[in-house]
Amino acid sequence: MLIQSRCSRTWIIKTEPYRKKSLGLGASMAAISLRKGNTRLPPEVNRVLYVRNLPFNITSEEMYDIFGKYGAIRQIRIGTNKDTRGTAFVVYEDIYDAKTAVDHLSGFNVANRYLIVLYYQQAKMSKKFDQKKKEDEIARMQEKYGVSTKDK
């Protein structure tokens, strides 16, 4: 408690004595919320997570069970195509919930597969896509002009 005396313009600070408490779930959540105010996060941290090495038969309910323990989820997108199977995007409402999920779920074992949980980075994903487009273009040009890259 902070009190300002009117006549002397001095600050008087009253503090309560420190009481040691057992940290239950509610207390740990309160401690997490207190850390939110004074924690500076790295620039790559965001609300969108990219999850790899998922079992192909995982359901969205199972994903909500696994990732929902760490905070409110806005959206989960599970890859269904041949190229995207085993991957998912998880979007949290709060950036601190996403950070907690990454910290706790990286290396988490689901159906004998260890999850790889990363922060989604648009620049890296677009580079992969651009690289694939370039490789496809090179393959088309090689076919068009009859050039082979096989060793003779």
C-alpha positions, 0 to 999 in steps of 0.5 A: 500500500502506498500512501502520500502524506500531504504535509511532508510530501514523503512516501510511506510504503506499507507492506504485508509480511511475507507468507509462505503458501503452497503453490496450487493451480490457482496460485501458479496461474496467479504467478503466471499472470503477474509475470505477464506484466514485466516479461519481455518476449523474444520477437519470434514469439506469437499466438500461432503455433506450427506443430509437426510430427503429429500422428496421422489419425489425430482428431481435432478433439484430441488436439483441443484436449492437448493444447487447451490445457495451456489457454484459450484456443481460437483455432486449430487447423490440421493438415489433411493433404498428402503434403500437410499430413502430420502437421497442424496450426494452433492459434491461441487467444493470448501470446503468453498461453502460446509461449507456455504451450511451446515450453511444455509441449515441445517433445511431448509424446503423442501415440509414440511420436514426439511433437515438434512445436514451433512458433509460426514464422511467415517468412520461413514458410514463404521461403519454403513455398518459394523454394518448392516453386523454383524446383518445380520450375526447374523441373519443367524447364529440364523436361521442356528442353530435354536436359537431364541431371542424371550422372552419365 
